[in-house]
Amino acid sequence: MTTTRLKLNLGPQHPSTHGVLRLLLELEGEKIISCEPDIGYLHRGMEKMAEKMTYIQYLPLVDRIDYLAGFFYSELLCRIVEQALCIELPDKVRAIRVMLLEMNRISSHLLWIGAFLMDLGAVSPFFYAFREREMILRYFEKLTGQRMMYNYFVFGGVRKDIDYLEDVEYIVSYLPQKLDEYEKIITENPIFLRRTEGKGILEPDTAYSFAITGANLRASGIDDDYRKSDYLYKGFDFKPIVLDNKDSWARYKARVLEIRESLNIISQALDYLKKADKLEQRLINPINLKLPQGDYSAEIEAPRGLACCFVRSDGQEKPYRLKWRTGSYYSVNLLRELLKGEYLNDAIAIAGSLDIILPEVDK
Amino acid sequence: MNYLYFLYVEFLSKYNIPKLFGDITFYVIPFCIIAAALLVVVLILVLAERKLLGYFTQRKGPNRVGLWGILQTLADAFKLLCKENITPQKADRILFNIAPILAFVPMFAALGIIPYSSEFTFVNTKTNVILYLILAAFPVLSIFIAGWGSNNKYSLFGAMRSIAQVLSYELPITFVILSVVTLASSMNLTEITLAQFSTGGVLGWFVFPCILGFVIMFISILAELNRCPFDLPEAESELICGYNTEYSGMRFAIFYLSEYAMMFANAMFISVLFLGGYLSPFGKYFFDSSFLIYFEQAFWLFLKAGILIFIMIWIRATLPRLASFDLLKFSWAFLLPLSIVNLFISVFYKLLMEGGLWH
């Protein structure tokens, strides 16, 4: 009797590839021999489009690079322009931006928790996470008029002054108790522990060689959080979450702890904003905005790892070349390494734990 | 059954219809009754599951079609009826078409074995329990045929997982049933029910001497039904519903319905084995007339089954899926030894009760 290896096409329309990722798997029984990620099904030409648009025309588009964390990408583009024109942000703008960014991080992590547990076969946490995420989105909608594509940060400041702070206050007081509930139903669940502890171990060396950043890296025991050296977060007191377990469980736990830490940052920003005066900012006239000739780059700690934007300007209204670096692009590549030798059933859990989101990968 | 049989023949003789006709039709009628009742029960169960899951997850569940969404399942069934039955080009046509039927028929027959009330067992043989065991394990065959015939890799995975699962959970079930058979000294489900009768009501139930067996049985039945947390064969986030990936329209509906019907049948089976079947938990019935008692008995059985189904839905809302190796290990290394221990306990209990130890 001869046996052959089974080739399985996981995706691009598979419920647990979180979008349109295609994994070409070679299986022996249910054991994965090799995994070949295939991306590009959601490619929208975000980088090429930038070359045909002025900066202000491009600004509303960047929210769509990662539809779960839109604020981070518009922050990056704003940062490029502000950097090129040497504009220093007022403290209040910084506080507003930090608060919104951290709230966005929480909403992104909450969705991830729901989706990850869905991959593991638990139905309820998905709805619980969405319930909490909904509160944050409602606030964003009140403030910016949009639930996901905010277009709220503009070059040199924010579109309008912050408002509805009592909503934020409620979220900050409400979320910790709900997180305690999650920990009860998920973190201490023996089946969950069996499926995540010791599974998908990411060694620090591998993480470095695959350029992994963000919570995935910090769950492997490396203390590397860009927020610590970010000028936006200057004056905020927080500590990066670093766990030594290296497995799927650590990646889950790191995100839950990160939500708590973000709440801490939000409450600091909130305290400042409640006392702050009316917003005074020096906005840049975006009409005929030209960046001086040269290369500009900016980084930020996005929910899925370090996000960078690189712009080469030749002194025109439009960038000569614009490049995005996003965290999940590298996590997808990591699947090649992590899924090798795993069983299909565990592989889904491991892929889920990396928090891959496809629009961010394909751009 | 005899009592009803006489009623029926008497009724026919009034209109001068030959007895032979009655003899033949008498065995057809029950299946018509089951078919009608089953559809109603399944429709209610599907709605109940969706409603309960909704409430567990802070939603309202279906609430648009009819009052409280009562007609939602009907609407869904109607939609599925109208849909095209697609047979994949490279599928094995015969196996692909025969699989849904094979899923439905044994479950149908299994329902005929359950004693609904003291006079209401459609098929009452001496070894009902064994017959039930065979019929309950039958759907695996249909799952395997469906998975193999679909010519889809996900379906094949689902089918293989299903077989591994049922093979390993069938053994603990058999040992647990053996202990119940020991306690009741019978393999007939009606006699097993009657053996649990006591004036104390609840106290006579077999769940007390073998609570261990009850728990093992419940877990194993969850695995046999492919329900959460043992839903590996149809894991929607891994295998995209496994064996029924390729099914559409009415064939899919039949799979879906048979799953719920099997859930109902198995819940009733556990109730009969451990929770006194149709016996009242208070030791005596509320109604005196012999006719109303039948309905009360059926009510108790359905209530017990309903509570078990509620727990199954509750578990589904709470737990994630097991890992595939844990699943097999849990059965062979944990449930099987425990079920043998349970068998010893019940044999010991039986001897103790009958004073056999001192003879």
HADDOCK unambig.tbl for C-alpha pairs under 7 A between the chains (distance, minus, plus):
assign (segid A and resid 15 and name CA) (segid B and resid 237 and name CA) 5.66 0.50 0.50
assign (segid A and resid 16 and name CA) (segid B and resid 237 and name CA) 5.27 0.50 0.50
assign (segid A and resid 16 and name CA) (segid B and resid 238 and name CA) 6.90 0.50 0.50
assign (segid A and resid 119 and name CA) (segid B and resid 237 and name CA) 5.34 0.50 0.50
assign (segid A and resid 120 and name CA) (segid B and resid 320 and name CA) 5.58 0.50 0.50
assign (segid A and resid 120 and name CA) (segid B and resid 321 and name CA) 5.78 0.50 0.50
assign (segid A and resid 121 and name CA) (segid B and resid 237 and name CA) 6.88 0.50 0.50
assign (segid A and resid 121 and name CA) (segid B and resid 320 and name CA) 4.61 0.50 0.50
assign (segid A and resid 121 and name CA) (segid B and resid 321 and name CA) 4.78 0.50 0.50
assign (segid A and resid 122 and name CA) (segid B and resid 317 and name CA) 6.98 0.50 0.50
assign (segid A and resid 122 and name CA) (segid B and resid 318 and name CA) 6.65 0.50 0.50
assign (segid A and resid 122 and name CA) (segid B and resid 319 and name CA) 5.56 0.50 0.50
assign (segid A and resid 122 and name CA) (segid B and resid 320 and name CA) 3.98 0.50 0.50
assign (segid A and resid 122 and name CA) (segid B and resid 321 and name CA) 6.67 0.50 0.50
assign (segid A and resid 123 and name CA) (segid B and resid 317 and name CA) 5.95 0.50 0.50
assign (segid A and resid 124 and name CA) (segid B and resid 57 and name CA) 5.27 0.50 0.50
assign (segid A and resid 124 and name CA) (segid B and resid 317 and name CA) 5.64 0.50 0.50
assign (segid A and resid 124 and name CA) (segid B and resid 318 and name CA) 6.57 0.50 0.50
assign (segid A and resid 127 and name CA) (segid B and resid 57 and name CA) 5.80 0.50 0.50
assign (segid A and resid 128 and name CA) (segid B and resid 57 and name CA) 6.68 0.50 0.50
assign (segid A and resid 191 and name CA) (segid B and resid 320 and name CA) 6.61 0.50 0.50
assign (segid A and resid 191 and name CA) (segid B and resid 322 and name CA) 6.11 0.50 0.50
assign (segid A and resid 192 and name CA) (segid B and resid 320 and name CA) 6.57 0.50 0.50
assign (segid A and resid 195 and name CA) (segid B and resid 323 and name CA) 6.14 0.50 0.50
assign (segid A and resid 345 and name CA) (segid B and resid 238 and name CA) 6.72 0.50 0.50
assign (segid A and resid 345 and name CA) (segid B and resid 323 and name CA) 6.57 0.50 0.50
assign (segid A and resid 345 and name CA) (segid B and resid 324 and name CA) 6.76 0.50 0.50
assign (segid A and resid 348 and name CA) (segid B and resid 238 and name CA) 6.63 0.50 0.50
